[in-house]
Amino acid sequence: MIMLRFALFILLSCIAFSGYSQPYLSDYTDAGNIGLSISNTGTIGRPNVRNDPSGPPSMEYPLGSGIEHLFEGGIWIGAQFNGNTTVSTAAFDAPSGYTTGASGFEFTTLSGIVERSSLPGSENFSSAAISHQDFVTNFTDSNVIVPGTNIPVQDHNLPLMAVVNLESYAWNFSFADFFVILNYSLTNHSNSSWDSVYLGMWSDLVVRNVNVTQESGSAFFNKGGGGFSDSASAIYAYQVSGDDFDYTRSYGASQILGVTWRDQYFHPENDTTFTTQGLSAPRINGNFWNFRSFDGSLFGAPEDDLERYTKMKNGMDFTDQSTQSTLKAATNKIQLISIGAIPEIAPGETVQFTMAMVAARQLDDPSSPELDTRVARQELMEHLNWSKRTYLGEDLNANGELDANEDLNSNNSLDRFILPEPPASPKVKIQPRDNAVDIYWTNNSVSSIDPISKKQDFEGFKLYRTKPGDDLQGTGSNEPILIAQWDSAGNNVGFNNGFEDISLRHPVPIDSLHYHFRYTINDMLNGWQYRFILTAFDEGDENLGLEPLESSFTENTFRVFPGTPPAGENENVEIGVYPNPYRTSAAWDGTSSRTRKIYFYNLPERCVINIYTLAGDVVAKLEHDASSYNGEDIRWFQDFSGSGSRVFSGGEHAWDLLSESGQQVTQGVYLFAVEDLGSSEIKHGSFAILK
């Protein structure tokens, strides 16, 4: 491992001085329930998400909900270096976010972005992967001119000559799909030591629902409140007000997990390791400031390296009542969380700095009018605890050493980023039909063996579902309701109701798989969206203090639309429209005139739908193929149906009441003709649009 690190150091050293140019690239996590964008210049987030919600997420949670938590973020490195106070920053206060060579964006690319996965079935499977979805990239602050260009990096005159390897980790487990770990390996590429080093994360956490809000400019950013959790080593933000307030109610947080320095765990909870050596105890500091407010006040933005280093060294007093009051007020606040002081990082030396970006729901607290209370933060604290537990891995007592009974995988090495595993997710096939849904799944979960306990600890299945219309209230993505559970009989876990009601006597073959379980739900509403989630869970582990763990929520999430199946060629059924008449702003419409929809039903498997005025003018033409239809052709599904797997019945097709030229159609009576591409038969009908 040491030789490999040294080889990487030499390679990146040569690249940094060669004028090598790698284009700006970014990618985003989607293995779990949080979508975080990561670039090869050291920035995280996608600033333009507020203008282009249909593109990649910035820091979206739940994935597909439109609830974003981050404008932009980036690592900071501060040190005493060659007699100077120097801070190298990957990101800083900028109205438009990252721009090549702009002030505050002092890192340049050294590589592309490599994706890898620990999941054997993934196309990116790699034995080197740590999580279900890793991204790996490299960047440096060594250049004062952007390689391959004549563009100077503004205000970047004292580079630390740092080479940074970033690995991000994301999981799809239901108890770990709300955070992304950022694991930085920083190498001193210079000929001098870095002294009194502070490492940190600058972030502009902004919590808004970009699918709903109509606010832009400063009105988009100035609705934030914030806070700091000393016990969780995290700084966080939430929304105080705004036109989308009822569609958000969420926290975004930046958390320091620890530093590995000279094989020691550098963190305040391990302070005695350093004080007994005569070194200063590690400290974690939090700071907020008002965006680009260079006024020298407590909430003023740092204007130069000396002021930035001072912020990293000295955190705010979060027990001060005036500070608390300011943090609760709605403003555009920037966050900085930092750890230090690391006594020295010598030339050629590498330290590991590990962060987590975490999201959670903001819970209601009926006992208080305040938004940010202990009750409101309960889920956030649980999520922060899980990210910390993931980082610690086998280091159960957080002392940085492998103690007796901590070697969970028996390899005689202290391993971080280890999670217990729930049973494997069952393979699911959902078949919606007229006012009903049939759910089939496989039995692969039953034989799962936990890699830590080595036990076959499968316990049962859970089925969740949202109510029709939840998607329009901002709850369809994050508050599914448990509607059924089946688990093993004869123990003290769960309902002990067994599997007789869902087990198939003979497995059903569908799409090359054999399905062993089936559950049918009747009395469904055609055309409405229901979100279904099927998980497997284990019996927990008392020895490790673990409650039963569930498999991935995201892997088996389906957005299901009951409706009529495709009509056969010889089937004499009437093709129609619902609702008919259609009244604008119907219950299932979205928040704008661009997010309306009606459905054509009893359609053939492959057909063309032509819509006309009474005068015979063509208004719109829709091409329907039951095997591939997913609603992507209209805005409603983009805004309110997320990125999850959509399942339609096959005999229905939605129209957004927009003409071929994208204009809203007026009230009146319209005609339609449906041509069956298999039989060439044409059927006609009409519908009305009313105000």
N, C-alpha and C positions, 0 to 999 in steps of 0.2 A: 504493500500500500504506500509506504514512504517513497519507494522508487517511482511509482506511478504518479504520485503528487509532484515529485521533483521534475519528472519528464513533462508533465503538464505545465509546470511553472516555466521551464525553459522554452517550451513551444510558445506559450502565450507571451513570454518576454520578447521573443523574436518578432512575433506578429505585431506587438504594441509599437515597436520602433521601426517597422518596415513600411509604414504608410498604407498598410492593408486596409481596404475599404469593404465593409459588409453593409448591405442596405438595411434600413430600419425595418424590423419585422415585429409582429405581435401575434399572440395566440391566446386562447382562453380555455379555462377549465369548464368541463361539462360532465365529468364523471359522476359527480354528486349533485347536490341541490344548490350549489353556489357557483356562479359564473364570474370568474376573475380574469381580466385581461392582463397579460404579462408581455413586456417588450424586451428586445435584446439591447436596449440602451439603459436598462435599470429602472424604467418607470413601470408602475402598475396602474390599471384602470384605463378607461377609454373616454377622454373628456367630451368627445362629440356625441356621446350617447344621449345627451339631453336634446340634441337636434335631430338625431337619427336613431330612434328607439328600435327600428327594425334590424339594425346591424348587430354586431357582436356585443355582449354585455360588458359593463364596466366592472361592477361588483354587485351582481344581481342575486337576490335571494328572496323568496324561492326562485329557482331558475324558471324562466318563462312567465313570471308574475308582473314584470315591469317595475318592480321595486328595486331601485338602485341605491347604493350606499357610498359610492366613491366617485369623485371627479378625477383625481389623480393622486399618486403617491410615489415615493422613492426613498432609497437608502441614503443616509448621511454618515460620513466618516469625519470625525474631528480629532485633531491631535496637535501637540507641540512638535514642530518639525523644522530642523535646521534654524532654530532661533525664532521661528514664526508660529503664529497661531493660524492653523489652516483647517478649513472644512470643505470637503468635496461633497457635492450634492447631486443626486440623480434627478431631483425635481424641486421646484420652488414655486412661489406664488406667481402664476401667469394666467391671464384671462382666457387664453385659448389652449392652455396646456402645452405639451411638448412641441418645440420647434427646433430643428437642427441648429445647433450653435447658440441658442438663446441663453441668456443669463440664468443661472441656476440649474441648467441641464448640462452638467459637466462630465458626464460619462459618455463614451462612444463605444460602438459595437466592436466585438472581437469574433463573434460567431453568429450563426443562425440560431434557431430554436429547435431542439430535438425533443420529440415526444416519445415516451416509453410507458409501458404498463406492466403491472404484476399479474394481470388477469390472463390466464393461458389462452382464452379465446379471442383476445384482442389482436388486431392487426399490428399493434405496436408493442406486442409482448417482448419483454426483455428480462433476462435473469438478473440484470443490474437494477431493475426498477424497485423503488421503495414503496410506492403506492399504486392505486388503481390508475392514476394518471399523473405522471411526472412530466414537467418541462425542464429542460436544461439549456442554459445559455451563459455566455461570458461577455463581460464588458470591462472597461478601464477608464480611469480618470487621467491617464498619462498624457493625453494629447491636448495641446492648446489650439491646434488647428484640426478640424474634422477631417479624418483621413480620406484621401481621394478627392478633396475639394480645397478651395482657398478660403473656406469659411472659418473665421476664428471662433473659438468658444468664448463668448463674452464673459468678462470679469473672472476669468479662470487663469490666474497667473502663477499660482503656487500649487501645482498638482502634487498629491501625495505619492504618485506613481503606484497606485493600487490596481491590482488585477483581481476581478471578482468573478467567481463562479456561482451562479444561482441555480438551485434546484428547487422547484415547487412540487408539493405533494398534495393530492386530493383523493378522497375515498368516497365510495358510494354507499357505505353502511349507513343505516338510518340514524345511528348515534354518532356519526362522524362526517356527515355530508354537508355541514354548515360552516366549515372552515377550510382554508387553504394555508398550508405551512410553507413559508419562504425560508429556505436554508442557504445562507450565504457563506461561502468560503472566501475570505479576503487575504490576499498575499501582498506583503510589503515588497514592492518591485524596485524600491530605491536603494541607495547606498548608505542611508542613514536610518536610525531608529525613529519610529513614531513613539512619542512619549505622552503619558496622561491621555489615553485614547478614549473617546466616547463614540459609541455606535448607536444609530437611531433610525427611526422611520418618520419622515415627513409625510403628512397625508392631508388631503382636503376631503374629509368624509362628509358627504351630502346625501341625506336620505330623502328621496322623492320617488313618486310613482310616475315614470316617464310616459306610460301609456295613457295616463289620465290628465296630468297637469297641463294647463294651457299657459302657465307662467313661464317667462323667459327672461334673459338678462339677469340683472341683480335680483329681481323678484324670485328667480329660481333658487338662488343660493342663500338668501338672507333669512331663511326660516329655521335655522339649525340651533339646537341646544347641545350641550356636551357635559362630560364628566370623566372622572378618573377613578379606577379601582386599584388601590395599592395592593390588596390581597391577591388580585388576579394579574397584576402587572400589565394593565390594559388601559387605554384611553378610548373613549367611545363618543358617538354622536347619535342624535335622534332628531326627529322633526317636531317642531313646536306648533307650527300653523301652516296654512297654505290651502290652495283649492283642492288638493288631493289628499288632505289630512286623513280623511276617513278610509282611504284606500292604501294606507301605508302602515303606520304604527309598527315601526321596526327599529332595530339598533344595528349600527355598523361599528366595528371595533378593530383596533390595531393592538396586538399583544406581543410583548417580549417574552420569549420562552427561555432563552439562555444563551450564554457564550461558552464555547470551549476554548480555553487558553492554556497552552502548555499542559494538555491532558487534564485540566482541572475545570470543574463546572463553576463558571463565574456567574453568580446570581445572588441577590440578597438573602435568599433562604439558605445559602451555603456560606454565609459570611465568615464563620469561624475558621474555615479552611485558609482564609487570607489574613485575617487579623492575627492568627497564631504565627504567621510568617512575617509579621511586622508590616503588612501591607494594609492599605485602606480597605474598608468594607465596600463591596459593590453596592451601587445605588441605582435605582430606576427613577427617572424624572419624567414628569409630564408637563407639557406647556400648551396653551392655546394662545392664538393672537388673531386679531381682526385682519382679514385679507388685505395685504399691501398697505397697511397703516403704519408707515415708518415715522412714528411720533415719539418714540422713546419711552412710552408708558408701559405699564405692566402687560397690557394686551396689545402692545405695539409690535410690529413685524421687525425681525432682525435685518439690518441693512447691509452688514458686511460680515466677513469671516469671524472677527472678534465677537460681534454680537450673536452670531449663530452658535459659536462655541460656548458662549456664556449661557445661552438658552439650554444647550445640551447638558451643561454642568450643573445648572441650578434650576430645579423644577419649581412650579408654582406651589403655594400653600393651599391645598384644596380644602382645608378645614376653615379657612377664612370665609366669613359670612358674605362679605362684599364680593369675593371671587365666585362663590357659589351662586349668588344672585345674578352676576353677569353671565355665567355659563348657562343659566336657565333661560335667559332672554334670547329671542330669535334674532340671530345675526349670522353673517358669513364668517365662520370660525375655521381657522387652520389648526391642525393638531401636530404635535411633535412629541414622540416618546423616545427616550434614550437611556442607555446603560453605560456605566463607567465608574471610576476611571480605571481602565486597564493600564497597568504601570508602563508596559513597553511592548511594542511589536517590532522585533529586530528585522534587519534586511533579510529577505528570503523566507521569513516566518509567515505561517498561515494560521489564522484564527477562524473559528466557525461561529457565526452569528445567526440565530434562528428566531424568526418572527412568525406570527399567525395573523391572518385577516379573518375575522369572525363576524357572523351575522346571527340575529335572533329576533323573534317577535317581541314587541313591547307589550307586556300583559296589562290588562285593566286592573286598577287598584280601587275598588269601591270605597275604601276607607279614607282616601285622600284625593284632593283636587289636583295635586301635583302630578305631572306626567312621569317624572323620573324618580321612582321610589324603589325601596328594596323589593317590594312585590312586583313592580313593573320590570325590574331587572332580573327576576328569578331565572327565566330561561336563558338570558344572556350569560349569567354566571355559570349555569350548567354547561353551556356551550364552551365557555372559556376554560372550564375545568376539564372538559374532554380534550380540547386541543393541547392543554398542558400535559394531561395524562398520556396522550399519544406521543408527545415529544420525549417525556421521561422514559417511556418504554420500560425496560427492566430496572431502571434506577428508581425503585419504589420509594426510597426514603430521601431522594433528591440530594445525595451527597457526592454524586459524580463517580462513584466506585461500585464495582460489582461485588455485592455482599452475599453472604450465605442465603440460599433460597431465592435469589433474584434471577438466576440464569434460567429463564423460562424455556428457552429453546436449546439448552444444553450444549452451547458452543464455546463456553469458557470466555466469552467476551461480552462487555457491556453494550447492549444494542438499544438504540433509541428508535422511535417511530414504529413501535410494535403495538398492534391492537388485537384484542381477542376477536374471534370471528364468529358471527352468527351462522346459521345454516345457509347453504347456497340458495340463491333466489330460484323459485320454481319457474319453469318455462310456462308462459301463459298464452292462451288463445281466447280472444273475446269475440263473440259473434252477436252483434246487435240485430234485432228484428223488430217487427211491429209491436210497439209498446212493451218490449221485453229485452233482456240481455242474458245470454248464456256464457258462462265463464268456465273454461277448461284449464287445467294445469297438470303438470307432470309430478312425479314422485321423487325427483332427484334430491330434494331437500332432506328427505327422511334419512338417508345414509350419510349425511355430512358429518365429518369429524373435525372438531376444533383443534387447530394446530398447537394451541397452548396447553389445554387440558388433556389432549389426546383422547377425548371422549366423544362417542356418538351421542350428542346431547340434544337432538331434535325434539321439540315439544309440540309444535302445532302451527297452524296458519291463522292469519288475520286478514280480513277483507274490509277495506275502507271505501267510503263513497261520499261525494259531496251532494248537496241538494241542488235542484235546478235553479239557476239564477245566482248561485254563489259566486260565479266568476265575475259577475257585474258588480258585486259588492266588495271585491278585493279579497274574498275569503276562499275562492275556489282553488287557490294554489297552496295554501298553507294551513287549512283547518279541515282536513278530511275527517269524517265521522266513522268510528268503528261500527260496522253494521252486522258483522258475523265473525265468530271465532270458533275454531275447532282445535282441540288439543288432546293429548294423551290422557287416558283414564288411569286412575289408580295412584296418583301422586298428589302433592300439595301445591302444584302449579296450575294456574288457569282454571277452566270450567270443568275439566274432566268429562267432557261430553263425547269424546271419541270422534271417529271419522266415518261412521256408518252412513250418515245422511248424505255424504258427498262422494263416497267411494264408488267407482264404476266397477261392475262385476267383470266386464271385459273392457280393457283399455281401448280408447277411440283413436284411430290413426287420423291425424290432420297434418298436412304440410310436412310429411316425413317424420313426425314425432308421434309418440303414443302418449295420450293423456289419460291419467288415472283418476282424476277428480273432476266433478262438475257441480256448479251451483247456478241456479236460474233465479232471476229477479223479474217479477212481473209488475204490471201497473206503472210502467215507465212512461214518460211524456215524450212523444216523438219530436225530434228537432231540437230538443234542449240538450245542453252539454252536461254530462256527468263525469266526474273524475274518479276513476277506480284505481285502487292500489291493493295489490296482493303481496303479502310478506310471509316469510317463515320465521319462526322464533325458536330459541332454545330454552333450556330450563334454568339458565343462569349458573353462577358458580359461587357458592358460599365462601370457598377458600380464598377467592380473589375479591370477594365483596361485590360481585357483579349481579345486578338484576338480569332477568332474561333479556337477551339481545335479539333485535330484529334485523332481517336482511334489508337490502336497499329499497328505499321508497321510490327512487328515481328509475331504477332498472325495470320495475313493474308498474309504472304509472301509465294509465291509458285514459285519454279523453274520448268518451264514448257518446255517440249520437244515435239513439234508437230511431228507427224509421222503417219504411216498407222495403222489402228486399227487391232485387231486380225482377222485373216482369219477364216471364218466358215468352218466346216468339209466338206461341199459340195460346197464350193466356189472355183472356178477354177482360182486362181491367181498365178502369177509367183513370187517365192521367189527370192529376189536379194540382192545385196550389194551396198552401196554407201559410199563414192565416189568410182567409179570403172572406170578406174584404180585409185588406191590410190597412191598419191605421198607423200613421207615422208616429214614431216614438212608442212602438209596441214594447211589451214588457221585456222581451229578450234582446232588444236593440242595445247598442253600445252608447257611448257618451257623445257621439257626433253624428252628423248626417252621413258621414262616410262609413259608419259602422252599423248599417241596417241590413236586414236580410229577410227573405222569404224562401220557402222551399217548394220545389216541384217534387211530386211523389209518384210512386208506381212507374218509374221510368224503366225502359229497357236497359240491358247491361251496357250497351254502347249506342249512343244516340246523339242527335244535335237538336238543341232547343232554340227556336227562333221566336223572338218576342216582337210584337207589332203594335202600333197604334190602331185605332178603329179605321183610320184612313189608309191603312196598309203600309205605313212607313216602318222600316226596320228600326227597332230600338236597341236590341242587343242580341247577341248570338252566343250560346253556351255549348261547349262540347263536353259530353259526359262519358266517362269510362269507369264503370264500377270497380275495376281492379286497381285503379290508381288514384281515384278521386280522394283528395284530402282537404279541400276547402281553401287551399293556398291562393286561389284566384280572387278572393275578396278580403277586405280589410278586417272584418269582424274577427275572423279566425286568427289573423296575425296579432291583433291586440288582446284578445280575450281567450285564446286557446293555446297560447304559449308555444313552446318548442317540443312538448311531449308527443307521444305517439297518438294520433287521432284515428279513431275507428268509426267508420260509417257503415250503414246497413247495405249500401250498394244501389238502392233504388231511389235515392233522393239526391238533389243537387240544389245548393243555395245560390241565390242571386242577391246582389247588394243594391238593387234599384238604381243602378247607374247605367247610363247609355254607353254605347261603344266609345263615345268621345269623352267619357268620364263625367257627364253632366247628370244632375239629379233629375229623375223623372217627376212629372207633375201628377197631381191627382187626376183620376179618370179611370176609364175601363180599357183594359189591354187584352189583346189576343195572343195566343201562342200556338205554335205547331211543333210537334215532336216527331222527328224522323228516326225510326229504328234502323240503325246501320246494318243490322243483320238481315232483317226481312224487307227493308225499304218501306214498311208500312208507316203512314203518317197519321197522327192523332191530333185533334184540335181541342182547344179550351179557352177559357177567359178568366180574368180576375179583375178586381177593382182595388184602387188605391184611394184612401180617404184621408182627410186631415184629422 
